[in-house]
Amino acid sequence: METLAGAEFAPEMTYLNTASSGLLPARTVAAMHTAVTRAAAGRPTDMFADVEASRASFARIAGVPVSRVAAGASVAVFTGLIATSLPEGAEVLVAEDDFSSVVNPFVVRADLKVRFAPLESLAEAVRPGTALVAVSAVQSADGRIADLDAIRAAARAHGARTLVDASQSAGWLPLDAAGDDYTVAVAFKWLTCPRGVAFLVVPGDLGGLTPVFAGWVAGEEPWNSCYGPVGELAHSARRFDESPSLFSYAGARRSLALIEEIGPAAVQRHDAALADRFRAGLDRIGQRVVAAPGSAIVAAPGLGHRRDELSRAGVELSDRAGNLRAAFHLYNSAADVDRLLDALSG
């Protein structure tokens, strides 16, 4: 199985760590180099145009109007925005051991009721009085995929909103953000963007959120909103923008375009096939895995301690919660899988 990305990537090792950080495409590196050198010469490129192009690209990937997408740098900040907008005493239901950025902003508000449930029974745990269900579409530690259809149906039945963190899914698992009230995602993993790029999708009615982090970029006319209170907030989700990391967005525009060109559905087929090849290989050598059918992430319990050894051998993975975590993406091939299996068997 060949890679999907041609000459866009040139890893110098067997890189199977996209769940931590994706590789940058050549087009992205070139765009950032141009942006930096032009800025150093006093003739910067229009990186605010890059922000808008990135916003529009993510909106297409997410299947929502661009007016529903805010641009920023951090899932934790966007989750915190949602947390600050909940009324005192609101109940938030989250999955046990989910990633901290989608959990902690609710926990630190002592006046909220945060309840935990196993991922597999999260839908059944929604009850009358639940205000929000927050969950990662794909679990960081082990690649388990949430049953979002069931969670959404349960939330609707009880009048709750949903918040989905797509950081470990957007880019390889087709994303339908239109089905949720809020979607958050960093882009430096499966979307192959530089760090410093994240997105928030809100409902068409803006979800009742208070733009507590709003600065001048959140104005309907940003350049006329630089001094004093912002006179008119943006009429779209842009009112929730963070001041952007412009050099990162100069690159993100090109990374997101690459994902669009290939198509998340094609990436999913490629990534899942490689993950299945690895699961089958682990089974042959008698190593169990965390059950996560269809996931591009494979977690082998009890093997996390081998991460440093494998790194020295030129194979990059992660040790997460004691699991050896392998993440397969568009720049990987069957040869990468076989090299990892050989290293584990040696």
C-alpha positions in Angstrom: 0.0 0.0 0.0 1.5 3.3 -1.1 1.1 6.6 0.7 -1.6 9.1 -0.4 0.5 12.2 -0.4 3.2 11.8 -3.0 6.2 14.1 -2.5 4.5 16.3 0.1 6.2 14.5 3.0 9.7 13.4 3.6 10.0 11.7 7.1 13.5 10.6 8.0 12.2 7.8 10.2 9.1 5.5 10.4 6.7 8.1 11.8 3.6 6.6 13.4 2.9 9.4 15.9 0.2 11.6 14.2 -2.0 11.3 17.2 0.6 13.5 19.0 1.5 15.7 16.1 1.2 15.4 12.3 3.9 16.0 9.8 3.9 19.2 7.8 3.5 19.0 4.0 6.1 20.6 1.8 3.6 23.2 0.5 3.0 24.3 4.1 6.7 24.6 5.0 7.2 26.7 1.8 4.3 29.0 2.6 5.5 29.5 6.2 9.1 30.2 5.0 7.8 32.8 2.6 5.6 34.4 5.3 8.5 34.6 7.7 11.1 35.9 5.2 8.7 38.5 3.9 7.9 39.7 7.4 11.6 39.9 8.2 12.0 42.1 5.2 9.2 44.4 6.2 6.9 43.3 3.4 4.6 40.7 5.1 2.1 38.6 3.2 -1.6 39.0 3.9 -1.8 36.4 6.7 -5.3 37.5 7.7 -6.4 36.3 4.3 -4.8 32.9 5.3 -6.9 32.8 8.4 -10.1 33.3 6.4 -9.1 30.7 3.8 -8.3 28.3 6.6 -11.7 29.0 8.2 -13.5 28.3 4.9 -11.5 25.1 4.3 -12.3 23.7 7.7 -15.9 24.6 7.3 -16.1 22.5 4.1 -14.3 19.6 5.8 -16.7 19.9 8.8 -19.8 20.2 6.5 -21.0 23.5 8.0 -21.4 27.1 6.8 -18.3 29.2 7.3 -20.4 31.6 9.5 -20.5 28.8 12.2 -16.7 28.5 12.5 -14.4 30.4 14.9 -10.6 30.4 14.5 -8.2 30.2 17.4 -5.3 28.2 18.8 -6.5 25.9 21.6 -9.2 23.4 22.3 -9.0 24.2 26.0 -9.7 27.9 25.4 -12.7 27.1 23.2 -14.0 24.5 25.7 -13.4 27.1 28.4 -15.6 29.6 26.4 -18.4 27.0 26.5 -17.9 26.3 30.2 -18.1 29.9 31.2 -21.4 30.3 29.3 -23.2 27.5 31.3 -25.5 28.6 34.1 -24.6 27.8 37.7 -25.6 24.2 38.7 -25.6 22.9 35.1 -24.8 19.2 34.7 -22.1 18.3 32.2 -21.6 14.7 31.2 -18.2 13.6 30.0 -16.5 10.3 29.2 -14.2 8.7 31.7 -10.5 9.3 31.0 -11.2 11.6 28.1 -8.5 14.2 27.1 -8.1 16.9 29.7 -8.7 19.8 27.3 -12.3 18.7 26.9 -12.9 17.9 30.6 -10.9 20.2 32.8 -12.5 23.6 31.8 -15.8 22.2 33.3 -14.2 20.6 36.3 -12.5 23.9 37.5 -15.9 25.6 37.6 -16.9 24.5 41.1 -20.5 25.5 40.5 -21.0 23.0 37.7 -22.0 19.4 38.2 -19.6 17.3 36.2 -20.5 13.6 35.9 -18.4 10.8 34.3 -19.5 7.7 32.5 -17.7 5.0 30.5 -17.4 6.0 26.8 -19.3 2.9 25.7 -22.3 3.8 27.9 -22.2 7.6 27.5 -25.5 7.7 25.6 -27.3 5.7 28.3 -25.9 8.0 31.0 -27.7 11.1 29.6 -30.6 12.0 31.8 -33.2 14.7 32.4 -31.3 17.8 33.6 -28.2 17.1 31.7 -27.2 20.4 30.0 -24.2 19.3 28.0 -22.6 16.1 26.8 -18.9 16.6 26.0 -16.8 13.9 24.4 -13.9 13.3 22.0 -15.0 11.6 18.8 -11.9 9.4 19.0 -10.1 8.8 22.3 -6.5 10.0 22.5 -5.2 7.3 24.8 -6.4 4.2 22.8 -8.3 5.2 19.6 -11.8 4.1 20.7 -14.5 5.7 18.5 -17.5 7.3 20.2 -21.0 6.3 19.1 -21.9 9.9 18.2 -25.2 9.0 16.6 -26.4 7.4 19.9 -25.0 10.2 22.0 -26.7 12.9 19.8 -30.0 11.1 19.9 -29.9 10.7 23.7 -28.9 14.4 24.1 -31.8 15.6 21.9 -34.2 13.3 23.8 -33.3 15.0 27.0 -32.8 18.6 25.8 -29.0 18.6 26.2 -26.5 20.2 23.9 -23.5 18.3 22.6 -19.8 19.2 22.4 -17.5 17.0 20.3 -13.8 17.3 20.3 -12.7 16.2 16.8 -8.9 16.7 17.4 -8.2 13.0 17.0 -10.6 12.4 14.1 -10.8 15.5 11.8 -8.6 14.7 8.8 -9.1 11.0 8.7 -12.6 10.3 9.9 -15.3 12.2 7.8 -16.6 15.0 10.0 -20.3 16.0 10.2 -20.2 18.9 12.6 -23.7 19.9 11.5 -25.1 17.3 13.8 -23.7 18.8 17.0 -24.1 22.1 18.9 -20.4 22.6 19.3 -17.3 21.0 17.7 -13.8 21.8 18.6 -10.5 20.6 17.0 -6.9 21.4 17.0 -5.4 21.1 13.5 -1.8 20.1 14.2 -2.6 16.4 14.2 -4.5 14.7 11.4 -5.1 17.9 9.5 -1.3 18.3 9.2 -1.3 22.0 10.2 1.3 23.8 12.3 0.7 24.2 16.0 -1.3 27.2 16.9 -4.4 26.5 14.8 -7.7 25.3 16.2 -11.4 25.7 15.3 -14.7 26.0 17.0 -18.0 25.2 15.4 -21.1 26.8 17.0 -24.8 26.6 16.2 -26.3 28.9 13.7 -27.8 30.9 16.6 -24.3 31.1 18.1 -25.3 28.8 20.9 -25.9 31.4 23.6 -22.2 31.8 24.2 -20.7 34.9 25.8 -17.6 36.1 23.8 -15.6 36.6 27.0 -12.3 36.3 25.1 -13.3 38.8 22.4 -10.6 41.2 21.3 -10.4 43.4 18.3 -10.4 40.5 15.8 -13.9 39.7 17.0 -15.4 42.9 15.8 -17.6 43.0 12.7 -15.0 45.5 11.4 -11.8 44.4 13.1 -9.6 47.3 12.1 -12.2 49.7 13.5 -12.4 47.8 16.8 -8.9 48.3 18.0 -9.6 50.8 20.8 -12.0 50.8 23.7 -14.9 48.4 23.8 -15.7 46.6 20.5 -18.7 48.5 19.3 -20.1 45.8 17.1 -19.2 42.1 17.5 -19.0 40.0 14.4 -22.4 38.7 13.3 -20.9 35.2 12.8 -18.9 32.8 14.9 -15.9 35.1 14.2 -17.0 36.9 17.4 -15.4 34.0 19.2 -12.0 34.2 17.4 -8.8 34.3 19.4 -6.1 36.7 18.0 -4.6 34.3 15.4 -1.1 32.9 15.3 -0.6 34.3 11.8 2.4 32.4 10.7 0.7 29.1 11.6 -2.3 30.1 9.6 -0.1 30.9 6.6 0.8 27.2 6.6 -2.6 25.9 7.7 -4.2 27.2 4.6 -2.1 24.9 2.5 -2.4 21.9 4.8 -6.1 22.0 4.9 -6.2 22.4 1.1 -4.2 19.1 0.8 -6.7 17.3 3.1 -9.5 18.6 0.9 -7.8 17.5 -2.3 -7.3 14.0 -1.1 -10.6 13.8 0.7 -11.2 12.6 4.3 -13.0 9.5 3.0 -10.0 8.4 1.0 -7.7 9.1 4.0 -10.0 7.0 6.2 -9.8 4.0 3.9 -6.0 4.3 3.7 -5.4 4.9 7.4 -7.9 2.2 8.6 -6.4 -0.4 6.3 -2.9 0.3 7.7 -4.3 0.1 11.3 -6.0 -3.2 10.5 -2.8 -4.6 9.1 -1.0 -3.7 12.3 -3.8 -5.2 14.5 -3.6 -8.5 12.5 0.2 -8.5 12.9 -0.1 -8.0 16.7 -2.6 -10.8 16.8 -0.1 -13.1 15.1 2.5 -12.4 17.7 0.1 -12.9 20.6 -0.2 -9.2 21.6 -3.6 -8.0 22.5 -4.9 -4.5 21.6 -7.6 -2.1 22.9 -10.7 -2.8 20.9 -11.2 0.1 18.5 -12.6 -1.3 15.3 -12.2 1.1 12.3 -9.8 3.4 14.1 -6.6 4.8 12.7 -5.1 4.6 16.2 -4.0 1.3 17.6 -3.1 0.9 21.3 -1.2 -2.1 22.6 -1.6 -2.4 26.4 1.6 -3.1 28.4 4.0 -2.1 25.6 4.2 1.6 26.3 7.6 1.1 28.0 9.1 0.1 24.6 8.5 3.6 23.1 12.1 4.8 23.7 13.7 1.6 22.4 11.6 1.9 19.2 12.5 5.5 18.8 16.2 4.7 18.9 15.4 2.1 16.2 13.9 4.8 14.0 10.2 4.2 14.7 8.3 7.0 16.3 5.2 6.2 18.4 3.8 7.3 21.8 3.4 5.8 25.3 -0.1 6.8 26.4 -1.7 5.4 29.6 0.7 2.5 29.4 -0.3 1.7 25.8 2.1 1.7 22.9 0.1 4.0 20.6 0.5 3.8 16.9 -1.3 6.3 14.6 -1.4 5.7 10.8 -1.9 8.5 8.4 -1.7 9.5 4.7 2.1 9.6 4.7 2.4 6.0 6.0 2.6 2.8 4.0 2.4 -0.9 4.5 6.2 -1.0 4.8 5.9 1.2 7.9 3.5 -1.3 9.5 5.8 -4.2 8.7 8.9 -2.4 10.0 7.1 -1.7 13.3 6.0 -5.4 13.6 9.6 -6.5 12.9 10.9 -4.2 15.6 8.4 -5.5 18.1 9.1 -9.1 17.2 12.9 -8.7 17.4 
